[in-house]
Amino acid sequence: MKRNLKIKELFLKKFDKPVTELKFKNLYELLVCVMLSAQCTDKRVNLITPAFFEAYPDIKSLSNAKLSSVKSFIQTCSFFNNKAENLIKMAKAVCENFNGEIPLNEKDLKSLAGVGQKTAHVVLIEWCGANFMAVDTHVFRVSHRLELSKAKTPEETEKDLTKIFKDNLNYLHQAMVLFGRYTCKAKKPLCKECFLAHLCKSQDKLI
């Protein structure tokens, strides 16, 4: 559809090769940040991680961490109890199954505790520039408001977006995240400032 191609074109034009707002220095830090960001804001994660990475600077130190200690560092993060357990399990698995090297393929990443398809895709998008789509709450909302998908789940929405856009998925993913975070917000979307307003027929439209 011409409309879908126009939406793709405008996203790529408006957001010039966007990257995540999570702050990290290496692959280990990226994986931890993405795991923590599930149902939590990037802003909150960026407040938590400096002290966390000072205490656990690498995968080995995290694999040997005490659960209570990890919890204390991330307690202001949503679902911190589960995330603390998964972070340690993830680190142990990387050390035991992958010789301490975080794998860079979807299957092996998804074998790690706390790493689902979305997390695996985000890591591969940000670290490798992989041609993947990842669907978080922002991408899900934007996709449905723009009628790019009617799917009920993030996984099915991801399939729809991948089929429609085909390439530049890494940039389109991040563009849609930023667009959903700052313009097409869940409550009170900024429709008057939206560069896609002329292509949007959403019932949530505020114009």
Order of alpha helices (4+ residues) and beta strands (2+ residues): alpha-alpha-alpha-alpha-alpha-alpha-alpha-alpha-alpha-alpha-alpha
